[in-house]
Amino acid sequence: DLAISVLIAFLWLVSTFVWAKALADIKVSTGASIVPGIESCKAPGTICHFLSVTSMGILNVSVVFGLLNMVVWAGNIWLVYKDTNLHS
């Protein structure tokens, strides 16, 4: 049914954008900008250094695949629409 396909595609799109936003928040929360906010790093005579964060390339790929899946769903919706009598 066309309505169900549109709903699933819309929900997939929304969930992909939510995941992309969450991933951006994870990157900010684990980045070098958190060092000044750590209480133990504010102690006199203490020097804190930020070394590195684990690569998040796989997580970036998951966002890209989510968007590509949305393209597949859009094609599916188009084909379902073409097979209905809504298309003249």
GROMACS elastic network, one bead per residue, 0.5 to 0.9 nm:
[ bonds ]
;  ai    aj funct       b0    kb
    1     4     6  0.55606   500
    1     5     6  0.64558   500
    1     6     6  0.88610   500
    1    80     6  0.75597   500
    2     5     6  0.51601   500
    2     6     6  0.61920   500
    2     7     6  0.85987   500
    2    77     6  0.67174   500
    2    80     6  0.61863   500
    2    81     6  0.64610   500
    2    84     6  0.82069   500
    3     6     6  0.51590   500
    3     7     6  0.61292   500
    3     8     6  0.86425   500
    4     7     6  0.50305   500
    4     8     6  0.61251   500
    4     9     6  0.85289   500
    5     8     6  0.51773   500
    5     9     6  0.60889   500
    5    10     6  0.85091   500
    5    73     6  0.76546   500
    5    74     6  0.88228   500
    5    76     6  0.77520   500
    5    77     6  0.60929   500
    5    80     6  0.83016   500
    6     9     6  0.51182   500
    6    10     6  0.60518   500
    6    11     6  0.85679   500
    6    73     6  0.83184   500
    6    74     6  0.81692   500
    6    77     6  0.65066   500
    7    10     6  0.51008   500
    7    11     6  0.61283   500
    7    12     6  0.84945   500
    8    11     6  0.51091   500
    8    12     6  0.60141   500
    8    13     6  0.85374   500
    8    73     6  0.82443   500
    9    12     6  0.50199   500
    9    13     6  0.61313   500
    9    14     6  0.86322   500
    9    69     6  0.89452   500
    9    70     6  0.63402   500
    9    71     6  0.89587   500
    9    73     6  0.56954   500
    9    74     6  0.69285   500
    9    77     6  0.82044   500
   10    13     6  0.50738   500
   10    14     6  0.61928   500
   10    15     6  0.85688   500
   10    70     6  0.84365   500
   11    14     6  0.50732   500
   11    15     6  0.60130   500
   11    16     6  0.84627   500
   12    15     6  0.51416   500
   12    16     6  0.60723   500
   12    17     6  0.86648   500
   12    66     6  0.77152   500
   12    67     6  0.86228   500
   12    69     6  0.82711   500
   12    70     6  0.66337   500
   12    73     6  0.87446   500
   13    16     6  0.51577   500
   13    17     6  0.63384   500
   13    18     6  0.86616   500
   13    66     6  0.78021   500
   13    67     6  0.71542   500
   13    69     6  0.88764   500
   13    70     6  0.61374   500
   14    17     6  0.52059   500
   14    18     6  0.61636   500
   14    19     6  0.86203   500
   15    19     6  0.60589   500
   15    20     6  0.85121   500
   15    66     6  0.86262   500
   16    19     6  0.50810   500
   16    20     6  0.61274   500
   16    21     6  0.86356   500
   16    62     6  0.89949   500
   16    63     6  0.64451   500
   16    64     6  0.88385   500
   16    66     6  0.56511   500
   16    67     6  0.66902   500
   16    70     6  0.86110   500
   17    21     6  0.61669   500
   17    22     6  0.85553   500
   17    63     6  0.81517   500
   17    66     6  0.88217   500
   17    67     6  0.85948   500
   18    21     6  0.51247   500
   18    22     6  0.61435   500
   18    23     6  0.85628   500
   19    23     6  0.60380   500
   19    24     6  0.85673   500
   19    63     6  0.70887   500
   20    23     6  0.50624   500
   20    24     6  0.62481   500
   20    25     6  0.86771   500
   20    60     6  0.81355   500
   20    62     6  0.89607   500
   20    63     6  0.60001   500
   21    24     6  0.50607   500
   21    25     6  0.62425   500
   21    26     6  0.86658   500
   22    26     6  0.61586   500
   22    27     6  0.86678   500
   23    27     6  0.62566   500
   23    28     6  0.87050   500
   23    56     6  0.89585   500
   23    59     6  0.74183   500
   23    60     6  0.79599   500
   23    63     6  0.86723   500
   24    27     6  0.51398   500
   24    28     6  0.63495   500
   24    29     6  0.86478   500
   25    28     6  0.51123   500
   25    29     6  0.60297   500
   25    30     6  0.85977   500
   26    29     6  0.50288   500
   26    30     6  0.61199   500
   26    31     6  0.83842   500
   27    30     6  0.53591   500
   27    31     6  0.58831   500
   27    53     6  0.88128   500
   27    56     6  0.82757   500
   28    31     6  0.51839   500
   28    32     6  0.81547   500
   28    33     6  0.73048   500
   28    34     6  0.80706   500
   29    32     6  0.85892   500
   29    33     6  0.78296   500
   29    34     6  0.66562   500
   30    33     6  0.79573   500
   30    34     6  0.68691   500
   30    53     6  0.69977   500
   31    34     6  0.61997   500
   31    35     6  0.82791   500
   31    50     6  0.83326   500
   31    52     6  0.80741   500
   31    53     6  0.69401   500
   32    35     6  0.58940   500
   32    36     6  0.85542   500
   32    49     6  0.87078   500
   32    50     6  0.57931   500
   32    51     6  0.83319   500
   32    52     6  0.80426   500
   32    53     6  0.86458   500
   33    36     6  0.67447   500
   33    37     6  0.79507   500
   33    50     6  0.89632   500
   34    37     6  0.54270   500
   34    38     6  0.67741   500
   35    38     6  0.55308   500
   35    39     6  0.89527   500
   35    41     6  0.71495   500
   35    48     6  0.70229   500
   35    49     6  0.76355   500
   35    50     6  0.69203   500
   36    39     6  0.80269   500
   36    41     6  0.67974   500
   36    42     6  0.72181   500
   36    48     6  0.84570   500
   37    40     6  0.88954   500
   37    41     6  0.77233   500
   37    42     6  0.78720   500
   38    41     6  0.54408   500
   38    42     6  0.68708   500
   39    42     6  0.53108   500
   39    43     6  0.72012   500
   40    43     6  0.56432   500
   40    46     6  0.77408   500
   40    48     6  0.87631   500
   41    44     6  0.82750   500
   41    45     6  0.89597   500
   41    46     6  0.58408   500
   41    47     6  0.63763   500
   41    48     6  0.57214   500
   42    45     6  0.85942   500
   42    46     6  0.69298   500
   42    47     6  0.83308   500
   42    48     6  0.88489   500
   43    46     6  0.55813   500
   43    47     6  0.85557   500
   44    47     6  0.85729   500
   50    53     6  0.87362   500
   52    55     6  0.88753   500
   53    56     6  0.83324   500
   55    58     6  0.78579   500
   55    59     6  0.88353   500
   56    59     6  0.52855   500
   56    60     6  0.64337   500
   56    61     6  0.88219   500
   57    60     6  0.50300   500
   57    61     6  0.62553   500
   57    62     6  0.87327   500
   58    62     6  0.63250   500
   58    63     6  0.89287   500
   59    62     6  0.50204   500
   59    63     6  0.66304   500
   59    64     6  0.88853   500
   60    63     6  0.52782   500
   60    64     6  0.64762   500
   60    65     6  0.87911   500
   61    65     6  0.61019   500
   61    66     6  0.84822   500
   62    65     6  0.51136   500
   62    66     6  0.61092   500
   62    67     6  0.87347   500
   63    67     6  0.63962   500
   63    68     6  0.86856   500
   64    67     6  0.51768   500
   64    68     6  0.61935   500
   64    69     6  0.85763   500
   65    69     6  0.59675   500
   65    70     6  0.84939   500
   66    69     6  0.50886   500
   66    70     6  0.63706   500
   66    71     6  0.89297   500
   67    71     6  0.65675   500
   67    72     6  0.88928   500
   68    71     6  0.50414   500
   68    72     6  0.64941   500
   68    73     6  0.87759   500
   69    73     6  0.62580   500
   69    74     6  0.86073   500
   70    74     6  0.61392   500
   70    75     6  0.86513   500
   71    75     6  0.63093   500
   71    76     6  0.86150   500
   72    75     6  0.51213   500
   72    76     6  0.62333   500
   72    77     6  0.87181   500
   73    77     6  0.61305   500
   73    78     6  0.85693   500
   74    77     6  0.50567   500
   74    78     6  0.62517   500
   74    79     6  0.87372   500
   75    78     6  0.50399   500
   75    79     6  0.62764   500
   75    80     6  0.86495   500
   76    79     6  0.51631   500
   76    80     6  0.61633   500
   76    81     6  0.84785   500
   77    80     6  0.50947   500
   77    81     6  0.59585   500
   77    82     6  0.85132   500
   78    81     6  0.50371   500
   78    82     6  0.61380   500
   78    83     6  0.87280   500
   79    82     6  0.50633   500
   79    83     6  0.63755   500
   79    84     6  0.89320   500
   80    83     6  0.51533   500
   80    84     6  0.65048   500
   81    84     6  0.53000   500
   81    85     6  0.80261   500
   81    86     6  0.68927   500
   81    87     6  0.64973   500
   82    85     6  0.77846   500
   82    86     6  0.77459   500
   82    87     6  0.56467   500
   82    88     6  0.84928   500
   83    86     6  0.83427   500
   83    87     6  0.74926   500
   84    87     6  0.61749   500
   84    88     6  0.88610   500
   85    88     6  0.66360   500
